[in-house]
């Protein structure tokens, strides 16, 4: 056995065997399994990104490695590295201070990397590359694992999940082109301005997936990852129109990217990814959701298709007349000030379009407090939303066209920008006092 073979075999098998040995010994629960899997999934695209930067910066390279390479990175070492820095610490060192975990990982690399020559060629700045890898891969990956294990920082871990799985999607697209075409000469021949346009076109369908993940976190109390699922049944937002908005988002992104880059195999990769989700993962999730939510879930699935969106939204309060399992569902409420001319115009606009499962109420009649902005009460015990978020929610009760705008308005960046613009145009907060209520009879 040559030294190169020993390095590459050991780089893969040692961390993988240690991980699975600990897995068999500790028998991790669902949250620990989710933490380890998410840490590994984060590291796969993160380490590839660090590798791409390292090649250009001259931090390290794998020129002497023969075969089994993906964009110049040995696949076996890539998997081993993702296990060593991602899954293994998440399973074995979750209670160790993160600073200590990062220091230990650096010490291991400082000891092993020079021994891996000539498979690994180290440049003069490789220590800087190690620091970048810790910052980009190890630290956020372990934070994601720890937050998942302890069931905390829901919005933060949902955000990291979205970024990590978005990175995995890019890796799949890269694999599809390189395995079939062998290079990116066709893409490189495209003008730079078109690549910028293509990137923006791909972002549009990805917004649907981000919105769906946001809905899981804000309304469901969980994330899209099957081992870290929502605690409440989510039928609002994008889910009021289609049952699998995240898979639809991924497929559309792949199709748009394939058309923009003139690489049909990118679309084929998207079909494979979505087919997996609709097959193995979808079957498992359907069983879990049916077991946890029972008749309301079955009623929802009977009304909302997996792939083809409805034109008008599903809402339990609107459907309860024909679906007994939804009896008792309350409509959402939108509080609109009566003494505000633009607000009255908005109310007339919404009422003219017959919102589904939404009742418009005078802001002066809010039961608990004075209001300062347009306010949306989901009616199911969830938190109220105000301002641009409330407007976005209201639009989602109309039809698919307006809902697309509403979903975009509630995205993390666009909602902040839209609220600033609305305030600048005179839509800032204005106090609306509650009406005096008659005293109860004694």
Secondary structure, 3 states (H helix, E strand, C coil): CCHHHHHHHHHHHHHHHHHHHHHHHHCCCHHHHHHHHHHHHHHHHHHHHHHHHHHHHCCEECCCCCCCEECCEEHHHHHHHHHHHHHHHHHHCCCCCHHHHHHHHHHHHHHHHHHHCCCCEECCCHHHHHHHHHHHHHHHHHHHHHHHHHCCCHHHHHHHHHHHHHHHHHHHHHHHHHHHCCCCHHHHCCCHHHHHHHHHHHHHHHHHHHHHHHHHHHHHCCCCCHHHCCCCCCCCHHHHCCCCHHHHHHHHHHHHHHHHHCCHHHHHHHHHHHHHHHHHHHHHHHHHHHHHHCHHHHHHHHHCCCCCCCCCCCCHHHHCCCCHHHCCCCCEEEEECCCCHHHHHHHHHHHHCCCCCEEEEEHHHCCCCCECCCEEECCCCCCCEECHHHHHHHHCCCCHHHHHHHHHHCCHHHHHHHHHHHHHHHHCCCCECCCCCCCCCC
